[in-house]
Amino acid sequence: MAKNIQMKQKTSSGYEDVFPRTKAELVEGVGLNAVNITENGAPFETLSDYESDTDVSVVFSLENPSRTVNINQEKERVRVNCLFGNETDNDITVVFGLGVEAQLFLPDTNIVIPAGKSVELSYVRRGVKIAGYFTGELENVAEVVPGFKTDWNIPNDNYSFDYPITGLSPVDGDCRIYWGDGTSTVIPANTDVTSYKNHVYAKAGAYMITLYSGHGFMPVFKVNYYIHANLLSRVRNSFYTMKEGGNTVDSFSYCFNGCGSLASIPSDLFINNPDATKFSQCFGLCYSLEAIPADLFRYNVRATHFSNTFRGLKITQIPVDLFRYNVETIYFTQCFIDCNGLVDIPAGLFRYNINVKFFKECFSGCSSAVLNASIFCDESAEMGTRFAGKDVDFAGCFNRNPNSKAAGGTA
């Protein structure tokens, strides 16, 4: 499972968590690096605090590469206090590289922090000026790795799991899967991913899997309805741009189909895939998804297909601007079919979708929804003009809905 480094800072009442509400979520990697030195501050993710106005803080970040920072302080006394709390299952080592005069801060260059233990370091330099440089890095320790992150519930010990990627990996470079249990797998560029997507989890439990790409592209991600679909519980952030070999992917159809335990998706999930055109059955049968982000398709201005996209969801309402930016859409066939918990379908939901040709069975089976005549356009201003001269299929649009109040000719 994900490992954690406990970050604390010293206050008048003792050491306190820097982020008491959100602990860092970590996967295997390297680096917890000194990135800055400031005076009299309490910057983010700090592992040190200070006892007087002459103290210096060493700020550590989990996300940046190793850096060297300059020290140039005209102070009579400078104290650096650090507390390293190791919440991992393994010993970790703090490795410091030092400038000539800065060596007076840290007499030990390698400091081992035992698993599950904390080590406090305090160093004092007296003098009128401190000049030099300081670098610090934790080795053999988990780090926050950027990437596409998903949460999975592994049901059994010794469970064989297939990460849902298919086809060829991008030609642009390697990708890496961090499995969330301290191991990872490299996927070579332009390679069939089949041999790289399987992983055996020794223990059952919840794992955050991260797919990392240093070049901004990732293989095609599509959950298999018959394999592991119900294990996915959360999508934390946006996809990279999807690519199969050298070709950008334009279809997200069936991407999460059948993920019955998926409860949360981000609003910018598709932001890096502006060329996507197809979202048919994308979230079909995602029974645990109780809300649709309003900006989910904001960046997909070329989208043409939304057939069965939200089939069978337990949502109660639809954001009014969900399809605002999808002017090119042609298909809304069965888009919300069998969403029987849906109550509110907002007026103007499709007001921007002027090129649609299919609303067939769009709300069929939405037995709880209260419908109105302005779902497709402004009923009072556009009733006679919006669909004039257009061949639009509304067959069964509100089928199996006893609450329909649609005006004649619209359903």
N, C-alpha and C positions, 0 to 999 in steps of 0.2 A: 504494500500500500504506500501512498505518498508519505515521504519523510518530511520532518519539520525541523527547522532551526528556530529556537526560541529567541526572539530579539527583545531585549529589555534596556531601559535606561535608568540611571541613578537619579533619584529625587530626594527631597528632604525626609520622606517617609520610607525610603528604601527603593528597591528596583521595581519598576512597573513595566508592564507590556507596552511596547510602542504602539501596536495595533491591537487593542483588546477586543475589537469587534470582528476583525478579519485577519486571521493568521495566514501567512504565506502558504500557498499550496505548491509543493515541490515535487519534482521527479528527479530521477538520477541525472547527474551531470557534474560539472565542476564549477568552482568559482563563487566566492562571496567576497567581493573585492573592495578595497579602499578606493573611493572615487573623489573624495573632497575633504578639505579641512577648513573649518570655519571658526570664528570667534563667537562665543557667547550665544550659541543657538541650540535649538533642539530639532534638527532637520529630520526628515522622514527616514525610517528604517535605521536609526542610529543605534550603535552598540556601546555608546559611551556618553557620559555626562560629566559635569565639571563642578568644582567646589568653590571657585572664585572667579572674579572677572578677568583673571589672567590665564584661565585654562583654555585648552584647545580641544575641539571635538574631532574625532575621526569618524567619518560617515561611511557606512558600508551599504552597498546595493546588491541586490540579488539578480539584477538584470543586465548590468553593464559589464563589458570585458575589463580585464585588469588594467589599471592605470597607475601612473606615478603622479604624486601630488607634491607640490612645493611647500616647504615650511619657511616662513620668513616672519618671525614674530619678535618684536622688540619688547620683551617682557622680562621681569625679574624672576618670575617662577611660572612654569607651565606644568600642569598636571593632566595626564590622560588616564581616564578610568574606563575600563571596558569589562563587560560581562558577556561571556560566550556561553550560551546554554545549548547543550547538545541533546536534542530529543530524538536523534536517530538511533538505530539499532547497532551502529558501528562506531568505533573510535574515529575521530576526525583530527586533522592536524592543521594548526595555524602556521603559515609560512610567511615570514616577513623579510622583505628586501629593504636595506637601509642605506641612506646617505651617510657620509662620514660623521658629521656632527649629530645627526639624528640617531645614531647608534646609542646615545646616552638614554634614549627613551626605552629601548627594548634590549636588554642584555641577552635574552634568549631568542634565537631566530626561529626555532621550531618548538611549538607548544602543543602537546597532545591533549585533547579533551576527550575523556572516556565517554562511552555510550551512556546516555541518560544522566550525565553529570554536567555541572556548571563550573567554569573556571573564571575567577576574577583577576584582572590584571590592572595594576596601577603603577604609573611611571611618572617621575618628576624630573624636570630639567631646570636648574637654576642658572641664571646668567642674564646678561643684558640683551642678548640676541641669539636667536636660534635660526640657522640657515641650513638648508640642505633639502633632501627629498625623502619621501616615505612611501613605500608600497606595502600592501598587505593582501594576503589571499588565503582563503581556506581551501585546502586540497582534500580530495576524496569525500566530498560532501554534496548533498543534493542542492540543486539550484532551480530557480524558476525558469523554465524553458518556454519561450514563446511558441505558439503553434495553434493548430486546430484541436480543441480540447472537448472530449466527450466523457460522460460518466456511465459506467456499466456495473451491473450487479452480477457478479460471478456466483452461481448457485452452489457449486460443489468444489471440494478439494480435488486437485489433479484434473482440473477442467480444461479441455482443449477448446480454444477460442479462436475464431477467425475474424480478424478485423475486416470490416466490410469495404474493402477496396478491390477494384477489378481492373483488368486490362494492363496496358503498359504504363510504367511510371514516366513522368515528364522527361523530355530529352535535356532539360536545362540543368540537371544536376541530381545528386543523391537526395533522398529524404530519409528521415529516421522516425521510427515509432518508439516512443517511451511508454512502456506498458504499465507504469504506475506501481510496479513492485520492485523497483531498483534495477530493472534490466531494460535493454533497448535493442532494436534491430535496425540495421541500415538497409535501405532499399536502393540499389544502384540505379543510375539514370537509364531511361529507355529500356527497361527490363520488365518482363512479365512478373507481376507482383505476387502470383500464386504461391511461390516458394518462400515468401517473406512475411505473409500476413497471419500465419498461425503462431499461437503462443499457448503454452500450458501454464495455468495458474496453480501453484502448489496449494494455495489456501482459498477457500471461498471468501467473498467479501466485496466491498465497494471499491472500485478502482477508477481513477481518472487516467484516461489514455490520451497522450498528446502526439499528434503527428506534426513533426517539425520540418520546415522547408526553408533553407536559407536563401532561395531564389524566388520564392513567392508563388510556386506552382505545386499542386498536389495531384495524386492519382484520382480517378473517378471513385467517389464514395457513394455506395448504394447498399442499403441494408437488405439482406435476403429475408423475405417474409417468413421462410421456413427454418431459418437458422439464426438464432441469437436475437431475433427482432425484439422480443420482450425484455431483453437484458438492458437495453439502452434507456437511461432515465433522464439524461440531461445533455443538451448541447450548449456549451458555455460561450462560444464566440464564433466569429464568422469563418466560413471556408476560405482557404486560399483559392486562387484561380485554378479551376480544375482543368487538367490537361491529360489527354491520352496520347502518349508519345509526344509528337510535335503539334497536335491538334487541340485547340481550345474546345471544351465541351459546352454544348448549348442546351443540353437537356438535364433537368433534375427530376424527371418523371420517376415515380416509384422510389424516390430517394430514401424516405422514411416510412414507406408503406408497411403497415402492420406493427409498428413500434408501439404496442399497447401500453407500455410503462413510461413512454416519453412524456414528461410533464412540463418541460421548459425549453424554449428556443429563444435565441437573441433576436432583436429587431433588425440587426445588420447582418444576418446570416448570409445573405447573398450579395453583399456589397462589392465583393471582389470578382463577381461574375456578371458584369453588365450585359454580356452578349447572350445570356440565357434566354431561351424562347419558350421552353416547355416545362410546365410544373404539374402535369397531369398525375393524379394519385400520389402526389408528393408527400402529403401527410394523411393519406387515407388510413382509417382505422386506428389512428393514434388516440385511443379512448381517454388517456390520462391528460391530454393537452386541453386545458380548460380555457385558455385565452390565446388569441392570435394577436401578435404585435402589429400595431397600426402601420408601421413603416416596413413591414416584412418584404414587400416587393417594390419599394420606393426606387431602387437602383436598377430595376429590370424593365427599362422602357421599351425593350423589344419583345417582351413576352407576348405570345400568341395563344398559348394553351393553358387553361385552368380547369380542365375536365376532371371531375372526381377529386379535386385537390384536397378537400377537407371532408371527404366521405366518412360519415358515421361519428364525427367528433361530438363530444359532450359540451361544446361551447354553448353559452346562453346568449351571446351577442356578437355582432360583427362590427369592427371599427368602420366608421363611415368612409374614411379615406383609404381603405385597404387597397383598392385598385385605382387610385387617383392617377398614378403615373404610368398606367399600362394602357395607353391609348390604342396600341396596335392589336390588342387582344381580339381574337375571333371566337374562341371556344370557352364558354362557361357551362358546358354540358355537365349536368349532375354535380356541379361544383360543391354544393352543400347537401347533397342527397343524404337522407336518413340522419341528419343532425337533429334528433328528436327532442333535445333539450334547448334548442334555439328558441328564444322568446322574441328578441328584438332584431328586426331587420331594418336598418335605418333608411330613411328617405334619402335619395340621391346616391345610393351605394354604387350604381353603375353610370352615373351622370357623365363621366369622362370617357366611357368606353364606347365611342361612337362607331367603331368598326366591327362590333360583335355581330356574328351571324347565328350563333347557337346559344340559347338559354334553355335548351331542352332538359326537362326534369331538374332544373337547377336547384329548386328547393323541395323536390319531391320527398315526402316522408318527414318533413319538418313539421310534425303534428302539433307542436306547441307554439309555433311562431304566429304572431299577429302581423299580418301583411297590410300593406297600403299601396295606393296607386302610384306613389312617387318614388318607388324603389329604382326604377329605370331612368326616370327623368322628372322634371318639374311638371307635375300633372296639369297644373293650371295654365302654364305657358307653352309647353311643348307637346302636349298630348297629340295634336294633329300633325306635327312636323317631325318629331324625333325619328320615327321609323317610316316616314312617308317614302314610298318608292323603294324600300329595302326589303329583301327577302330574309327575314329573321325567324328562326324556328323557336317558338315558345311552347312546343308540344309538351304537355304534362309538367309545366314549370312549377306549379303548385299542387301537383297531384298528391293525394293522401294528406291534404291539409284542410281541416274543417274550418279554419279561421280566415280563409282568404277573403280579402275585401278589395281585391284588384278590380279595376274598372274593366268593362267589357272590351275585348280586343287586345288585352295585354297578357292574357294567359290562356 
